[in-house]
Amino acid sequence: MIKSLYVRVVLTFLVVILFALLAASIIGMVWFQKDLNDLQKKEMLAAGEHILRIYAQTEVQELEPFIESVSKLTSYPVEIFTEPGDSARYEALNRKYEVHLSPESIQKVLAGETYQPSLKSEGAFVGFPFQFKEQPYAMVLLPSSRNEGMIIQLFLTILLLVLIIGSLCILLAAGYLVKPIKVLTEATKRLARGDFDVALRMKRKDEIGTLTHSFNDMAQELKQLETMRRDFVSNVSHEIQTPLTSITGFVKTLKNNTGLSEEQRDRYLGIVLTESERMSRLSDNLLALASLESEHHPFEQSSFHLDEQLRQVVVACEPQWLAKNIHLELQLPSAVRITADPDQLNQIWLNVLGNSIKFTPDGGQIRIGLTSTPFSHMVTITDTGPGISAEDISRIFDRFYKADRSRSSGGNGLGLAIVKKIVSLHQGDIEVQSESGQGTTVVVTLPVMN
């Protein structure tokens, strides 16, 4: 039970309140003790003077009955002394109060001095001199234990009420604080069971509200990750199953049909080889993407000419763009040095230029430009292809996403995902500008590294 946060919060608050009350009580008593004593002395002085005024205005025949009567007018006990050590005790409200008074103090009062002790050890009493039948007497008023008891009782009652009321308020407040945590705990359990449609609705603006908002964001991100995982498994299965089905079909045809012509056999074997290469490219791309996303991917940085690398990529892709009679225009300044991983950048240009060649129609045009500033290098590849819709642009860097699935391009939708990751590893940026029917421009910006 003690492990419950609710119980811990309540006990902590109770301990804190109890300690605070005790500490405040002790400090208050010490702090105001002198003021209370002074106030009590003033009241005793006023009470004694009042008794003496009544005595002076009254013809007293018997001293003891008179003192006994007037002592009932005050709450302070009264003692009458004739000689040190001899006293007649008169107590208000029949309360006994034992105080030992020094003979020296009584002697001063009998000598005609109104006496108040100056030392704390002498106690809080007041002595008044008066005469009865020409004999000196000392009237001493003692502190009232009844008054002190009532004050202490009132004080303890207030403390008890504060403790009880405070405890009830703490119980309610702790429930208010712990309730959203219990809701969060239950939502977390649902999330752990795979239920990502968890949405907590709290309008609190405190730390609990911030935690709830963060939890909702986390649930949405996990839901997106789960959707991406399922799509990834589905896409990989589809990309593998399609060539496997084709390969299996044509291999069975080659095995079971011995009467095929040489031309048919060569065509079927060519299809098997093409589909095998397609699976090989898919495997290579998946491995490359997994390696790029790991923390152990090699990043071998060196300094080289970026313009020369772009020219070499154009030459490497020459058979593809010549076969489609594409006019390729280069706007590359000379001797543009960059510090980066040459193999990874080469993969960027091959993928982007390969897409441009793939989707540019016969007789189209591709332009490659390079501009440099003291802070960055910007490579621009523009084609005259069919363009990309605004809806597709936002997703073209997703794995396995193909803007035009009806087009038999032979791709697997991983190329631009790899490009995006490589650009990020170089702390750069990639942007695609396109409209349907207006061609496509890919802008890759890489920072200057020293």
Backbone torsions as a table, in degrees:
resi	resn	phi	psi	omega
1	MET	NA	-35.5	-178.1
2	ILE	-68.1	-16.3	178.5
3	LYS	-75.4	-14.2	180.0
4	SER	-67.1	133.7	177.9
5	LEU	-63.7	-36.5	179.2
6	TYR	-59.8	-47.8	-179.9
7	VAL	-64.6	-40.4	-179.8
8	ARG	-63.9	-41.9	179.1
9	VAL	-63.0	-45.1	-178.9
10	VAL	-63.4	-48.8	-179.5
11	LEU	-62.4	-39.7	178.8
12	THR	-62.4	-45.3	178.8
13	PHE	-63.9	-41.0	-179.9
14	LEU	-64.0	-44.3	178.1
15	VAL	-61.6	-42.8	179.8
16	VAL	-63.5	-44.5	-179.3
17	ILE	-65.4	-44.0	-179.8
18	LEU	-61.9	-44.9	178.2
19	PHE	-62.9	-42.3	-179.7
20	ALA	-64.3	-40.7	179.4
21	LEU	-65.4	-44.9	179.2
22	LEU	-63.5	-45.1	179.5
23	ALA	-63.5	-42.1	179.2
24	ALA	-65.2	-36.9	179.5
25	SER	-64.7	-47.9	-179.7
26	ILE	-62.9	-46.4	179.9
27	ILE	-63.3	-41.6	-180.0
28	GLY	-64.0	-42.9	179.6
29	MET	-64.1	-43.3	178.2
30	VAL	-65.7	-41.0	-174.6
31	TRP	-68.2	-40.6	-174.3
32	PHE	-103.6	5.6	-178.5
33	GLN	-59.6	-45.7	-179.7
34	LYS	-62.6	-42.8	179.0
35	ASP	-64.0	-38.2	178.6
36	LEU	-66.2	-41.3	178.5
37	ASN	-63.7	-43.6	179.5
38	ASP	-62.6	-41.4	179.4
39	LEU	-64.2	-39.9	179.9
40	GLN	-66.6	-38.3	177.7
41	LYS	-63.9	-41.7	178.4
42	LYS	-62.1	-41.4	178.9
43	GLU	-66.6	-38.5	178.6
44	MET	-67.4	-38.5	176.4
45	LEU	-61.5	-45.0	179.5
46	ALA	-63.9	-40.7	180.0
47	ALA	-66.2	-42.2	179.3
48	GLY	-64.7	-43.6	178.5
49	GLU	-63.4	-35.5	178.3
50	HIS	-65.5	-41.6	179.0
51	ILE	-64.0	-41.4	-179.6
52	LEU	-67.4	-35.1	177.6
53	ARG	-64.5	-42.0	177.2
54	ILE	-63.3	-39.7	179.5
55	TYR	-62.2	-41.1	-178.4
56	ALA	-69.4	-27.8	-177.3
57	GLN	-92.1	-2.3	-175.7
58	THR	-119.4	139.5	174.5
59	GLU	-84.3	98.4	-174.4
60	VAL	-88.4	123.4	177.4
61	GLN	-94.6	-40.7	179.0
62	GLU	-121.9	125.2	-174.4
63	LEU	-72.1	-44.1	-173.3
64	GLU	-65.0	-44.6	176.7
65	PRO	-62.9	-35.6	179.9
66	PHE	-65.4	-48.1	-179.4
67	ILE	-64.2	-38.5	178.9
68	GLU	-63.8	-34.3	-179.7
69	SER	-73.8	-47.5	-175.6
70	VAL	-73.4	-23.8	179.7
71	SER	-66.1	-20.9	178.2
72	LYS	-74.4	-11.9	178.7
73	LEU	-78.3	-13.2	-178.6
74	THR	-127.7	159.9	179.3
75	SER	-90.5	1.1	-177.5
76	TYR	-96.6	132.9	176.7
77	PRO	-61.2	145.2	-177.5
78	VAL	-121.9	134.9	174.6
79	GLU	-124.9	141.5	178.4
80	ILE	-113.7	126.9	179.9
81	PHE	-117.3	139.0	172.6
82	THR	-106.5	-43.1	174.6
83	GLU	-135.0	153.3	178.3
84	PRO	-53.3	127.5	-180.0
85	GLY	98.1	-19.8	178.1
86	ASP	-105.6	129.1	-178.7
87	SER	-149.6	150.1	170.3
88	ALA	-111.8	122.1	-171.0
89	ARG	-95.2	129.0	175.4
90	TYR	-128.6	116.4	-173.4
91	GLU	-109.7	135.0	175.9
92	ALA	-73.6	135.4	175.5
93	LEU	58.9	26.3	174.7
94	ASN	57.5	37.2	178.6
95	ARG	-105.6	130.3	179.9
96	LYS	-84.4	142.4	-177.4
97	TYR	-147.0	106.4	-175.5
98	GLU	-93.8	117.2	175.3
99	VAL	-136.5	131.6	-179.6
100	HIS	-94.3	114.9	-179.5
101	LEU	-98.6	140.0	-179.0
102	SER	-74.2	143.4	177.3
103	PRO	-58.8	-31.7	-179.5
104	GLU	-64.6	-38.8	179.6
105	SER	-66.2	-43.1	-179.9
106	ILE	-66.1	-37.3	-179.0
107	GLN	-64.2	-36.3	178.8
108	LYS	-65.3	-38.5	179.7
109	VAL	-69.6	-42.6	178.7
110	LEU	-62.7	-25.3	178.7
111	ALA	-80.1	0.3	175.9
112	GLY	102.1	17.2	-177.6
113	GLU	-109.4	129.1	171.3
114	THR	-73.1	123.2	-167.4
115	TYR	-115.7	135.6	170.8
116	GLN	-132.0	128.6	-178.9
117	PRO	-66.5	141.1	179.4
118	SER	-96.8	-18.3	-179.3
119	LEU	-101.9	143.8	-179.0
120	LYS	-65.0	-30.8	-177.8
121	SER	-69.5	-19.3	-179.0
122	GLU	-81.1	-8.7	179.3
123	GLY	89.9	178.6	-179.0
124	ALA	-113.1	92.4	176.5
125	PHE	-140.1	166.3	-178.8
126	VAL	-134.3	133.1	179.5
127	GLY	-114.7	137.7	-178.6
128	PHE	-125.0	133.3	176.0
129	PRO	-88.1	144.4	171.7
130	PHE	-157.9	166.9	-178.2
131	GLN	-121.1	141.4	174.2
132	PHE	-134.2	120.7	-177.3
133	LYS	53.2	46.4	175.7
134	GLU	60.9	22.7	175.7
135	GLN	-118.4	131.4	-178.2
136	PRO	-70.4	138.0	176.6
137	TYR	-130.6	157.8	175.1
138	ALA	-121.4	123.0	175.2
139	MET	-103.7	121.6	-177.4
140	VAL	-115.4	127.8	174.1
141	LEU	-102.5	125.4	-177.6
142	LEU	-101.0	156.1	177.2
143	PRO	-60.1	146.8	-177.4
144	SER	-89.4	116.4	175.9
145	SER	-67.8	-27.0	179.3
146	ARG	-65.7	-44.3	179.0
147	ASN	-62.4	-45.9	179.6
148	GLU	-63.6	-39.5	178.8
149	GLY	-63.9	-39.9	179.0
150	MET	-66.6	-39.7	178.5
151	ILE	-63.2	-46.0	180.0
152	ILE	-64.2	-41.4	179.2
153	GLN	-63.5	-43.1	177.4
154	LEU	-62.8	-42.3	-179.4
155	PHE	-63.5	-45.2	179.3
156	LEU	-65.9	-36.0	178.0
157	THR	-63.5	-42.7	178.5
158	ILE	-63.0	-43.3	179.0
159	LEU	-61.3	-42.7	179.8
160	LEU	-63.7	-42.9	178.7
161	LEU	-64.1	-41.8	177.8
162	VAL	-61.0	-42.2	180.0
163	LEU	-64.3	-44.1	-178.4
164	ILE	-67.2	-50.3	-179.4
165	ILE	-63.5	-41.8	178.3
166	GLY	-62.6	-38.7	179.0
167	SER	-64.0	-42.9	178.0
168	LEU	-62.5	-42.9	178.6
169	CYS	-64.1	-37.5	179.3
170	ILE	-66.7	-39.4	178.0
171	LEU	-59.8	-43.7	178.6
172	LEU	-68.3	-43.3	-178.8
173	ALA	-65.5	-40.5	179.0
174	ALA	-63.9	-40.1	176.3
175	GLY	-62.0	-39.2	178.4
176	TYR	-65.2	-36.9	-179.3
177	LEU	-76.1	-38.3	-173.0
178	VAL	-82.8	-27.2	-176.7
179	LYS	-55.4	-49.4	178.7
180	PRO	-64.2	-28.7	177.4
181	ILE	-68.0	-38.5	175.9
182	LYS	-63.9	-39.6	177.6
183	VAL	-63.1	-42.5	178.1
184	LEU	-63.6	-38.7	179.4
185	THR	-63.3	-44.4	179.1
186	GLU	-64.7	-39.6	178.2
187	ALA	-65.8	-36.2	178.2
188	THR	-64.4	-39.9	177.8
189	LYS	-63.3	-40.8	177.4
190	ARG	-63.1	-39.9	179.4
191	LEU	-64.6	-39.4	179.2
192	ALA	-66.0	-28.0	178.3
193	ARG	-82.1	0.5	176.9
194	GLY	96.7	6.5	177.7
195	ASP	-89.0	98.3	-176.0
196	PHE	-91.5	-0.5	177.5
197	ASP	-88.7	49.8	-179.9
198	VAL	-102.2	121.2	179.2
199	ALA	-135.3	108.9	179.4
200	LEU	-85.6	132.1	-179.1
201	ARG	-110.9	97.9	177.1
202	MET	-131.8	135.3	-178.5
203	LYS	-104.4	21.0	179.7
204	ARG	-74.8	147.3	-179.2
205	LYS	-107.6	5.4	-177.8
206	ASP	-91.6	-164.2	-178.0
207	GLU	-63.1	-33.8	177.0
208	ILE	-63.7	-40.4	177.0
209	GLY	-63.6	-40.6	177.0
210	THR	-63.3	-42.3	178.1
211	LEU	-63.0	-40.4	178.4
212	THR	-63.6	-43.9	178.4
213	HIS	-61.7	-42.0	178.5
214	SER	-64.6	-37.8	178.2
215	PHE	-63.6	-43.5	178.3
216	ASN	-61.9	-41.3	177.2
217	ASP	-62.5	-42.5	179.4
218	MET	-62.8	-41.8	179.8
219	ALA	-62.6	-41.2	178.9
220	GLN	-65.7	-41.2	179.4
221	GLU	-65.9	-40.7	177.4
222	LEU	-64.7	-36.9	177.3
223	LYS	-63.7	-41.9	177.8
224	GLN	-65.1	-40.5	178.5
225	LEU	-63.5	-39.9	178.5
226	GLU	-65.2	-40.4	177.1
227	THR	-63.3	-43.6	178.1
228	MET	-62.8	-38.9	179.8
229	ARG	-63.4	-45.2	-179.9
230	ARG	-64.8	-42.3	177.4
231	ASP	-63.2	-38.7	-179.7
232	PHE	-63.3	-46.6	179.4
233	VAL	-62.9	-42.0	180.0
234	SER	-64.2	-43.5	-178.6
235	ASN	-67.6	-42.1	178.1
236	VAL	-62.2	-44.0	179.1
237	SER	-60.5	-43.0	-179.8
238	HIS	-65.6	-45.3	-177.7
239	GLU	-64.7	-30.2	178.5
240	ILE	-84.0	-39.6	-175.1
241	GLN	-66.3	-37.9	-177.0
242	THR	-60.7	-54.5	178.8
243	PRO	-66.8	-32.6	179.0
244	LEU	-64.3	-41.7	177.6
245	THR	-61.2	-43.6	179.5
246	SER	-64.4	-44.8	-179.4
247	ILE	-63.1	-46.1	-179.0
248	THR	-60.3	-42.4	-178.9
249	GLY	-63.1	-47.4	-177.6
250	PHE	-72.3	-31.9	176.3
251	VAL	-65.9	-40.8	176.9
252	LYS	-63.5	-39.7	178.8
253	THR	-62.4	-44.6	179.8
254	LEU	-65.5	-32.7	-177.3
255	LYS	-77.7	-38.1	-172.2
256	ASN	-93.8	-19.0	-178.0
257	ASN	-111.1	95.9	-178.7
258	THR	-80.7	-11.0	-176.7
259	GLY	-92.2	15.7	179.4
260	LEU	-70.7	144.2	176.7
261	SER	-73.6	163.9	179.7
262	GLU	-62.5	-36.5	179.7
263	GLU	-65.5	-43.1	178.7
264	GLN	-64.8	-40.8	179.7
265	ARG	-63.2	-42.7	179.6
266	ASP	-64.7	-38.6	-179.6
267	ARG	-67.7	-41.9	179.1
268	TYR	-66.2	-41.0	178.4
269	LEU	-65.6	-34.3	177.1
270	GLY	-64.7	-40.6	177.6
271	ILE	-64.5	-43.0	178.0
272	VAL	-60.0	-42.6	179.4
273	LEU	-64.8	-41.2	179.3
274	THR	-63.4	-45.0	179.8
275	GLU	-67.3	-34.0	176.9
276	SER	-65.2	-42.9	178.1
277	GLU	-65.1	-34.4	177.5
278	ARG	-64.0	-43.4	176.7
279	MET	-65.5	-36.8	178.8
280	SER	-64.4	-42.3	178.7
281	ARG	-64.6	-40.1	178.1
282	LEU	-60.6	-45.2	179.3
283	SER	-62.8	-44.5	179.6
284	ASP	-62.1	-41.7	-179.2
285	ASN	-67.0	-40.3	177.8
286	LEU	-63.3	-43.0	177.6
287	LEU	-64.5	-40.8	-180.0
288	ALA	-64.2	-43.5	-179.6
289	LEU	-66.0	-42.1	178.2
290	ALA	-63.7	-38.6	178.9
291	SER	-67.3	-40.8	180.0
292	LEU	-64.9	-33.4	-178.5
293	GLU	-84.0	-9.7	177.1
294	SER	-82.9	163.7	-179.7
295	GLU	-83.7	-3.8	-175.1
296	HIS	-112.0	14.9	179.0
297	HIS	-68.7	131.6	-179.1
298	PRO	-64.8	134.5	178.1
299	PHE	-128.1	91.9	-175.6
300	GLU	-97.8	99.1	-175.5
301	GLN	-87.0	136.2	177.5
302	SER	-152.0	168.9	-179.0
303	SER	-103.2	129.9	-179.6
304	PHE	-153.4	173.2	-179.3
305	HIS	-87.7	116.2	-178.7
306	LEU	-68.0	-38.0	-178.8
307	ASP	-64.8	-37.1	179.4
308	GLU	-68.6	-37.6	177.7
309	GLN	-63.0	-41.1	179.0
310	LEU	-63.8	-39.3	177.9
311	ARG	-64.2	-40.6	179.5
312	GLN	-64.6	-36.4	177.9
313	VAL	-66.4	-40.3	178.2
314	VAL	-61.8	-41.5	179.2
315	VAL	-66.1	-40.0	-178.9
316	ALA	-64.0	-31.2	-179.4
317	CYS	-94.1	9.0	-175.0
318	GLU	-58.2	-42.0	-179.2
319	PRO	-59.1	-36.3	-177.9
320	GLN	-70.7	-47.0	-176.3
321	TRP	-78.1	-25.0	174.7
322	LEU	-70.8	-36.2	-178.8
323	ALA	-63.2	-26.8	-180.0
324	LYS	-102.5	9.1	177.7
325	ASN	54.0	43.7	-180.0
326	ILE	-87.9	134.2	176.5
327	HIS	-86.3	119.0	-176.7
328	LEU	-110.7	121.5	-175.8
329	GLU	-111.9	131.0	179.7
330	LEU	-112.3	131.8	174.0
331	GLN	-125.4	75.7	-172.7
332	LEU	-119.0	115.3	173.8
333	PRO	-68.1	160.9	-176.1
334	SER	-89.5	152.9	172.0
335	ALA	57.0	47.9	174.5
336	VAL	-94.1	105.0	-177.0
337	ARG	-89.3	143.0	178.2
338	ILE	-140.0	148.2	176.2
339	THR	-107.9	112.5	-176.3
340	ALA	-166.7	-175.2	175.3
341	ASP	-89.1	109.2	-173.9
342	PRO	-62.8	-37.4	-179.2
343	ASP	-65.7	-40.9	-179.9
344	GLN	-68.4	-41.5	177.8
345	LEU	-64.6	-37.5	177.8
346	ASN	-60.4	-36.8	177.6
347	GLN	-64.8	-36.6	177.8
348	ILE	-60.2	-52.1	-174.7
349	TRP	-66.2	-38.2	178.8
350	LEU	-63.1	-43.4	-179.2
351	ASN	-68.2	-46.6	-177.0
352	VAL	-68.0	-47.1	-180.0
353	LEU	-65.9	-36.1	178.1
354	GLY	-61.5	-41.1	176.8
355	ASN	-63.9	-41.6	179.6
356	SER	-61.9	-44.0	179.0
357	ILE	-65.4	-39.5	-176.0
358	LYS	-63.2	-40.9	-173.4
359	PHE	-100.8	-4.6	175.8
360	THR	-81.6	128.6	-178.4
361	PRO	-68.9	165.6	178.4
362	ASP	-57.5	135.9	-179.4
363	GLY	79.9	6.1	-179.5
364	GLY	-77.7	-168.5	-174.7
365	GLN	-138.6	141.4	174.9
366	ILE	-129.7	132.6	179.8
367	ARG	-122.3	130.3	178.9
368	ILE	-115.8	122.8	-179.2
369	GLY	-124.5	154.2	179.5
370	LEU	-139.5	124.2	175.0
371	THR	-128.1	145.5	-176.5
372	SER	-130.5	145.6	172.7
373	THR	-128.3	171.5	177.6
374	PRO	-61.2	-13.6	-174.8
375	PHE	-114.6	-18.9	-174.5
376	SER	-157.4	162.3	172.1
377	HIS	-119.8	134.5	-177.7
378	MET	-124.1	119.9	178.8
379	VAL	-105.6	128.1	-178.5
380	THR	-119.9	125.8	177.6
381	ILE	-121.6	115.3	-176.1
382	THR	-119.3	134.4	178.1
383	ASP	-126.5	172.3	179.6
384	THR	-111.7	37.2	-179.8
385	GLY	-77.0	-167.8	-175.8
386	PRO	-73.1	-10.6	180.0
387	GLY	81.6	175.5	-177.5
388	ILE	-131.2	138.5	179.2
389	SER	-72.0	160.7	-179.5
390	ALA	-62.4	-34.5	179.7
391	GLU	-66.0	-39.6	-178.3
392	ASP	-75.0	-31.3	-178.0
393	ILE	-59.2	-37.4	-177.6
394	SER	-69.7	-11.3	-175.9
395	ARG	-124.1	2.8	-173.1
396	ILE	-67.9	-17.7	178.4
397	PHE	-91.1	0.9	176.2
398	ASP	-76.2	150.0	179.9
399	ARG	-65.8	136.3	175.8
400	PHE	67.3	5.8	179.9
401	TYR	-82.4	132.4	178.6
402	LYS	-124.5	123.3	-177.9
403	ALA	-64.4	-35.0	-178.6
404	ASP	-127.3	90.1	-177.9
405	ARG	-75.4	-16.6	180.0
406	SER	-78.0	-17.0	-178.5
407	ARG	-86.6	128.0	179.5
408	SER	-79.8	82.5	-175.4
409	SER	-93.7	-17.4	-178.9
410	GLY	80.8	-0.1	179.5
411	GLY	-85.1	168.9	179.5
412	ASN	-119.5	5.7	176.0
413	GLY	78.3	16.5	179.9
414	LEU	-106.2	-14.1	-173.9
415	GLY	-59.3	-51.4	-177.8
416	LEU	-72.4	-26.7	173.8
417	ALA	-63.9	-40.4	176.4
418	ILE	-65.9	-42.4	178.8
419	VAL	-59.9	-46.7	-179.5
420	LYS	-58.7	-42.2	-178.6
421	LYS	-67.5	-41.9	179.9
422	ILE	-64.6	-42.5	177.8
423	VAL	-61.2	-40.3	178.8
424	SER	-64.9	-39.8	178.1
425	LEU	-62.7	-28.0	177.2
426	HIS	-91.7	10.5	178.8
427	GLN	58.5	34.0	179.7
428	GLY	-106.9	-163.2	-177.1
429	ASP	-145.7	145.6	176.9
430	ILE	-128.9	138.0	-177.3
431	GLU	-136.4	139.2	178.4
432	VAL	-115.2	125.1	178.6
433	GLN	-117.5	119.5	-175.9
434	SER	-162.6	157.3	170.9
435	GLU	-140.5	153.0	-179.8
436	SER	-60.3	125.6	178.8
437	GLY	81.0	2.3	-175.5
438	GLN	-116.2	11.5	-178.9
439	GLY	81.5	178.4	-175.9
440	THR	-136.2	141.2	175.5
441	THR	-125.3	124.8	176.9
442	VAL	-109.9	124.5	-178.3
443	VAL	-115.3	118.8	177.8
444	VAL	-111.7	121.4	-179.4
445	THR	-113.0	124.7	-179.1
446	LEU	-121.1	135.1	-179.2
447	PRO	-73.6	155.2	174.7
448	VAL	-81.2	118.6	179.7
449	MET	-106.9	136.8	178.9
450	ASN	-95.5	NA	NA
